[in-house]
């Protein structure tokens, strides 16, 4: 049974929540390794051609029109070498790429081929080929398969945000946290609760003790100021918790706001602000992880891409293939992984979308196998059921 409890302040009033329960087996790894994994969901469908523009594709500039990023001058894309550039609002990510700590993925998609946010996110998180294919998430199922190795270090799953996303739901225990704006209770009140729980319910006492520890190290008050503040607040919290020697080793962040139907502005508008916020969040995550960054993989993905052509309101509509990326000290970065389908009219899916050529499940399988040690059979049968024909992507990790 999973126990859902609030943080220290939340135990006394509504607000920031913490979901905790019994310890689970530790990630299997060699004695010298202590890997971390962070899955970041960009909810709303990232425009992959604005994030990772195909500057070298002959059709790119004319296809994108006012949304095309230039190769030089004001608002120019950051060069990655070869066909692709990076949105100019991602200088920290570019630095990771140059340091071989970030790997870009393009023309990537889940098995979903329709254009519903709700269903697309469901497929991204449930790990099956169809919406409503599972009531549990692929990351929770993966955590449940991790064998014990070494002493237990605490709860293994940490959901950072207002809710526990589907990808984290299931039988494996989950701790969750979100910023709140509650008054800190008096120490005397906390002591009385600890005494009461110690006499009546040792499990509740253990949960209160853990929530007190978490509350003491995480930010106080709400994450205000738009995505730039809230993204970084969540990322810093995740990094701080994962850096603890006894803390979780797997975390998720769900970042909203990526549905750019109008006034997209990839260089200086709405999308530009979102990408800058994401860049700041990556910087905060790395800073808080400290030395643990060297054993971390961060996977960033979205439910589907956006149309290759702009629409009539200087935005893009729901599409198919998108871009994604891996970051972290454990990543074999400095590369763009893409079987590029091209942007010529005949190459587009249904005459409107970037055609998918890389299955996101293959990438995630490669990370879960080579970073966390899950076997191929379990990945195809349990973590991503129905994916037997999708092999893990190799050589993603350093």
Wavefront OBJ file of the C-alpha trace (Angstrom):
o trace
v 0.000 0.000 0.000
v 1.334 3.426 -0.900
v 1.018 6.203 1.665
v 0.487 9.790 0.474
v 1.422 12.433 3.032
v 2.211 16.181 2.925
v 5.439 17.924 3.893
v 5.985 19.259 7.402
v 3.915 22.349 6.681
v 1.441 20.340 4.665
v 0.886 17.965 7.571
v -0.715 20.887 9.361
v -2.491 22.584 6.450
v -3.258 22.084 2.772
v -0.473 22.856 0.327
v 2.809 21.268 -0.655
v 2.475 17.512 -0.719
v 4.773 14.622 -0.098
v 3.947 11.062 -1.016
v 6.076 8.544 0.780
v 6.005 4.890 1.702
v 8.194 1.918 2.428
v 11.730 1.575 1.165
v 12.225 -0.227 -2.136
v 15.249 -2.025 -3.574
v 18.156 0.091 -4.726
v 19.210 0.505 -8.322
v 21.479 -2.301 -9.462
v 24.926 -0.911 -10.182
v 28.547 -1.633 -9.614
v 29.843 -0.667 -6.207
v 31.597 2.354 -7.713
v 28.463 3.683 -9.459
v 25.423 5.460 -8.092
v 23.400 6.502 -11.162
v 20.617 9.093 -11.225
v 17.902 9.467 -13.866
v 15.628 12.475 -14.450
v 12.732 12.435 -16.923
v 11.454 15.854 -17.984
v 8.108 16.158 -19.807
v 7.470 19.272 -21.889
v 3.671 19.331 -21.891
v 1.955 20.934 -24.867
v 4.162 19.739 -27.769
v 7.553 21.321 -28.372
v 8.268 22.699 -31.847
v 11.304 20.599 -32.707
v 12.194 22.683 -35.760
v 12.414 25.773 -33.543
v 14.356 23.959 -30.827
v 16.760 22.185 -33.197
v 16.524 23.933 -36.587
v 17.709 22.000 -39.636
v 19.646 24.951 -41.038
v 21.348 22.827 -43.666
v 18.154 21.406 -45.152
v 17.488 23.213 -48.467
v 13.769 23.459 -47.696
v 14.120 24.773 -44.133
v 14.072 28.540 -44.641
v 11.220 28.689 -47.142
v 9.162 26.103 -45.239
v 9.405 27.894 -41.900
v 8.954 31.412 -43.222
v 8.836 33.947 -40.378
v 9.605 31.188 -37.866
v 12.921 30.268 -39.519
v 15.986 30.963 -37.416
v 18.924 32.496 -39.301
v 22.361 30.910 -39.445
v 24.045 34.243 -38.672
v 23.216 37.715 -37.421
v 20.569 38.706 -34.869
v 18.682 35.740 -33.393
v 20.951 33.250 -35.134
v 20.866 29.606 -34.158
v 23.831 28.295 -32.194
v 25.913 26.083 -34.517
v 26.171 22.393 -33.681
v 28.166 21.442 -36.754
v 26.663 19.767 -39.785
v 22.967 20.039 -40.593
v 21.597 21.373 -37.315
v 21.739 24.359 -35.027
v 20.345 25.017 -31.556
v 17.858 27.699 -30.559
v 19.797 30.796 -29.392
v 17.950 30.862 -26.066
v 19.730 27.698 -24.918
v 23.322 28.794 -24.210
v 23.712 26.547 -21.159
v 22.547 23.517 -23.133
v 24.966 24.516 -25.912
v 27.738 24.528 -23.331
v 26.754 21.019 -22.260
v 26.786 19.952 -25.909
v 30.272 21.389 -26.400
v 31.425 19.601 -23.229
v 29.974 16.344 -24.608
v 27.354 16.253 -21.849
v 24.299 16.696 -24.092
v 23.071 14.609 -27.003
v 20.361 15.896 -29.345
v 17.679 13.704 -30.917
v 15.589 14.714 -33.921
v 12.647 13.317 -35.891
v 11.717 11.372 -32.739
v 8.220 10.261 -31.708
v 6.230 7.838 -29.597
v 3.939 5.335 -31.409
v 1.081 7.871 -31.190
v 0.009 9.336 -34.558
v -3.020 11.470 -33.723
v -3.016 15.019 -32.376
v -4.712 15.019 -28.970
v -2.614 16.406 -26.114
v -4.411 14.210 -23.610
v -3.908 10.986 -25.577
v -0.399 11.901 -26.693
v 0.734 12.514 -23.131
v -0.952 9.306 -22.025
v 1.058 7.287 -24.565
v 4.264 9.123 -23.644
v 3.768 8.226 -19.990
v 2.007 4.855 -19.973
v 4.671 3.302 -22.221
v 2.269 1.325 -24.413
v 1.414 1.942 -28.089
v -2.045 3.332 -27.345
v -3.899 5.792 -25.107
v -5.276 4.197 -21.933
v -3.031 1.208 -22.599
v -1.989 1.053 -18.953
v -3.041 2.614 -15.660
v 0.597 2.655 -14.522
v 3.610 4.500 -15.893
v 6.663 3.032 -17.597
v 9.070 4.659 -15.142
v 7.266 3.247 -12.118
v 7.301 -0.203 -13.722
v 11.000 0.186 -14.476
v 11.734 1.130 -10.868
v 9.892 -1.953 -9.669
v 12.261 -4.134 -11.698
v 15.473 -2.703 -10.322
v 17.256 -5.338 -8.224
v 18.799 -4.555 -4.872
v 22.476 -3.641 -4.827
v 24.123 -2.331 -1.683
v 22.389 -0.672 1.271
v 19.007 0.993 0.789
v 19.324 4.768 0.531
v 15.726 5.912 0.887
v 12.736 6.311 -1.409
v 13.672 5.789 -5.024
v 11.133 7.861 -6.989
v 10.698 11.619 -6.641
v 7.954 13.508 -8.528
v 8.628 17.234 -8.478
v 5.533 19.264 -9.347
v 1.911 19.885 -8.477
v 0.840 16.298 -9.190
v 2.401 12.864 -9.599
v 2.453 12.312 -13.383
v 1.190 9.064 -14.873
v 4.727 8.003 -15.802
v 5.457 7.752 -12.043
v 2.241 6.051 -10.941
v 2.135 2.401 -9.943
v 3.093 0.050 -7.138
v 6.635 1.349 -6.638
v 6.725 3.981 -3.863
v 6.813 7.651 -4.871
v 7.749 10.793 -2.965
v 6.298 14.033 -4.353
v 6.842 17.709 -3.649
v 5.597 21.028 -4.966
v 6.260 24.584 -3.774
v 3.727 25.898 -1.295
v 3.035 29.125 0.574
v 2.205 28.009 4.098
v 3.364 29.222 7.477
v 5.994 27.022 9.080
v 4.498 25.278 12.134
v 5.911 25.904 15.587
v 8.570 23.451 16.715
v 6.435 22.620 19.750
v 3.582 21.563 17.465
v 5.883 19.348 15.440
v 7.293 17.776 18.622
v 3.770 16.981 19.837
v 2.953 15.334 16.526
v 6.150 13.291 16.636
v 5.339 12.106 20.159
v 1.768 11.231 19.170
v 2.827 9.349 16.051
v 5.598 7.581 17.971
v 3.032 6.264 20.435
v 0.291 5.435 17.918
v 1.755 4.836 14.433
v 5.488 4.235 13.791
v 4.958 4.332 10.018
v 3.371 7.766 10.222
v 6.248 8.894 12.453
v 8.745 7.701 9.838
v 6.829 9.592 7.149
v 6.781 12.763 9.268
v 10.504 12.462 9.951
v 11.270 12.084 6.251
v 8.990 14.984 5.325
v 10.707 17.193 7.922
v 14.085 16.407 6.372
v 12.825 17.145 2.887
v 11.058 20.334 3.961
v 14.224 21.636 5.596
v 16.241 21.415 2.388
v 13.732 22.556 -0.255
v 12.552 26.079 -1.151
v 9.928 27.775 0.993
v 7.031 29.563 -0.671
v 5.504 29.345 -4.139
v 7.416 29.295 -7.402
v 6.333 32.651 -8.831
v 7.428 34.775 -11.754
v 6.404 32.676 -14.774
v 8.128 29.613 -16.190
v 11.610 31.057 -15.720
v 11.191 30.989 -11.945
v 8.967 27.940 -11.607
v 10.973 25.666 -13.915
v 14.217 26.507 -12.132
v 12.604 26.092 -8.696
v 11.394 22.599 -9.535
v 14.680 21.597 -11.150
v 16.724 22.869 -8.214
v 14.520 20.929 -5.801
v 14.942 17.746 -7.823
v 18.702 18.199 -7.961
v 18.978 18.870 -4.255
v 17.014 15.747 -3.342
v 18.818 13.480 -5.801
v 22.193 14.726 -4.581
v 21.554 13.441 -1.055
v 23.524 10.272 -0.272
v 20.376 8.693 1.195
v 17.930 10.264 -1.243
v 15.971 9.083 -4.292
v 17.775 8.296 -7.507
v 14.947 8.754 -10.062
v 12.956 11.973 -10.549
v 10.417 13.539 -12.898
v 9.573 17.125 -13.767
v 6.459 18.000 -15.803
v 6.798 21.475 -17.338
v 3.641 22.993 -18.821
v 3.079 25.664 -21.442
v 4.547 24.388 -24.741
v 1.381 24.616 -26.883
v 2.426 27.447 -29.233
v -0.502 27.895 -31.643
v -0.074 31.668 -31.948
v 2.768 34.199 -31.747
v 5.295 31.427 -31.210
v 8.381 33.639 -31.452
v 11.238 31.104 -31.481
v 13.939 33.791 -31.269
v 12.413 36.448 -29.017
v 8.751 35.633 -28.318
v 6.777 33.192 -26.239
v 8.700 30.062 -27.194
v 11.979 31.899 -26.696
v 10.996 32.640 -23.074
v 10.038 29.011 -22.493
v 13.334 27.762 -23.895
v 15.277 30.230 -21.772
v 13.368 28.959 -18.737
v 14.236 25.375 -19.665
v 17.897 26.376 -20.057
v 17.896 27.975 -16.609
v 16.261 24.858 -15.160
v 19.040 22.671 -16.572
v 21.621 24.974 -15.032
v 19.866 24.809 -11.662
v 19.610 21.028 -11.828
v 23.307 20.606 -12.570
v 24.333 23.072 -9.869
v 22.285 21.318 -7.182
v 23.384 17.838 -8.209
v 27.022 18.813 -7.770
v 29.348 15.833 -8.166
v 26.327 13.548 -8.740
v 25.881 15.211 -12.152
v 28.675 12.953 -13.391
v 26.436 9.916 -12.868
v 23.211 11.507 -14.098
v 21.159 11.139 -17.276
v 18.406 13.693 -17.928
v 15.933 12.744 -20.700
v 13.747 15.589 -22.025
v 10.793 14.763 -24.296
v 7.365 15.986 -25.399
v 4.158 14.229 -26.448
v 4.457 15.052 -30.167
v 5.867 17.715 -32.463
v 4.285 20.580 -34.336
v 3.527 21.289 -37.966
v 6.452 22.054 -40.230
v 4.581 24.992 -41.795
v 3.600 27.996 -39.663
v -0.120 28.616 -39.351
v -1.950 31.879 -39.997
v -1.267 33.270 -36.506
v 2.533 32.987 -36.522
v 2.417 29.742 -34.572
v 2.348 26.029 -35.297
v -0.336 23.407 -34.853
v -0.182 19.853 -33.527
v 2.188 17.644 -35.507
v 4.029 14.334 -35.262
v 7.828 14.061 -34.946
v 9.659 16.361 -32.544
v 13.072 16.848 -31.019
v 14.295 15.516 -27.670
v 17.609 15.413 -25.869
v 19.695 13.712 -23.218
v 21.946 15.619 -20.845
v 24.185 14.742 -17.925
v 27.690 13.729 -17.060
v 26.920 10.106 -17.957
v 25.854 11.003 -21.533
v 28.087 10.474 -24.571
v 27.206 13.885 -25.931
v 28.387 16.391 -28.471
v 26.304 14.725 -31.200
v 22.966 14.952 -32.960
v 21.332 11.550 -33.432
v 18.909 11.706 -36.354
v 17.941 9.679 -39.405
v 16.898 12.901 -41.074
v 13.780 12.503 -43.280
v 14.099 15.897 -44.948
v 11.734 18.844 -45.233
v 10.902 18.723 -48.933
v 7.123 18.594 -49.555
v 7.255 14.938 -50.584
v 9.157 14.050 -47.403
v 6.642 15.485 -44.960
v 4.141 13.201 -43.248
v 0.661 13.956 -44.615
v 2.187 16.971 -46.328
v 2.404 18.849 -43.007
v 4.536 17.171 -40.330
v 8.136 16.217 -39.793
v 8.212 12.468 -40.463
v 9.279 10.339 -37.458
v 12.325 8.112 -37.973
v 13.392 7.440 -34.361
v 11.190 5.733 -31.763
v 11.449 7.450 -28.385
v 11.042 4.052 -26.722
v 14.299 2.921 -28.329
v 16.124 5.849 -26.737
v 14.574 5.277 -23.322
v 15.312 1.566 -23.535
v 18.942 2.349 -24.251
v 19.173 4.603 -21.195
v 17.342 2.213 -18.861
v 19.438 -0.732 -20.000
v 22.879 0.861 -20.042
v 22.453 3.361 -17.202
v 20.173 1.546 -14.761
v 20.899 -2.050 -15.753
v 17.446 -3.273 -16.813
v 17.492 -6.361 -19.084
v 16.186 -6.218 -22.659
v 13.409 -8.743 -22.017
v 11.969 -6.747 -19.127
v 12.129 -3.549 -21.150
v 10.081 -5.072 -23.982
v 7.657 -7.106 -21.892
v 7.020 -4.937 -18.830
v 8.373 -1.424 -19.139
v 7.280 -0.844 -22.752
v 4.873 -3.704 -23.540
v 4.282 -4.296 -27.217
v 7.704 -2.940 -28.175
v 9.471 -6.205 -28.972
v 10.404 -4.927 -32.419
v 11.997 -1.765 -31.036
v 15.599 -2.363 -30.019
v 17.451 -0.148 -27.535
v 19.481 2.678 -29.032
v 23.142 1.977 -28.400
v 26.108 4.155 -27.480
v 24.097 6.861 -25.712
v 26.219 6.831 -22.584
v 29.822 7.707 -21.903
l 1 2 3 4 5 6 7 8 9 10 11 12 13 14 15 16 17 18 19 20 21 22 23 24 25 26 27 28 29 30 31 32 33 34 35 36 37 38 39 40 41 42 43 44 45 46 47 48 49 50 51 52 53 54 55 56 57 58 59 60 61 62 63 64 65 66 67 68 69 70 71 72 73 74 75 76 77 78 79 80 81 82 83 84 85 86 87 88 89 90 91 92 93 94 95 96 97 98 99 100 101 102 103 104 105 106 107 108 109 110 111 112 113 114 115 116 117 118 119 120 121 122 123 124 125 126 127 128 129 130 131 132 133 134 135 136 137 138 139 140 141 142 143 144 145 146 147 148 149 150 151 152 153 154 155 156 157 158 159 160 161 162 163 164 165 166 167 168 169 170 171 172 173 174 175 176 177 178 179 180 181 182 183 184 185 186 187 188 189 190 191 192 193 194 195 196 197 198 199 200 201 202 203 204 205 206 207 208 209 210 211 212 213 214 215 216 217 218 219 220 221 222 223 224 225 226 227 228 229 230 231 232 233 234 235 236 237 238 239 240 241 242 243 244 245 246 247 248 249 250 251 252 253 254 255 256 257 258 259 260 261 262 263 264 265 266 267 268 269 270 271 272 273 274 275 276 277 278 279 280 281 282 283 284 285 286 287 288 289 290 291 292 293 294 295 296 297 298 299 300 301 302 303 304 305 306 307 308 309 310 311 312 313 314 315 316 317 318 319 320 321 322 323 324 325 326 327 328 329 330 331 332 333 334 335 336 337 338 339 340 341 342 343 344 345 346 347 348 349 350 351 352 353 354 355 356 357 358 359 360 361 362 363 364 365 366 367 368 369 370 371 372 373 374 375 376 377 378 379 380 381 382 383 384 385 386 387 388 389 390 391 392 393 394 395 396 397 398
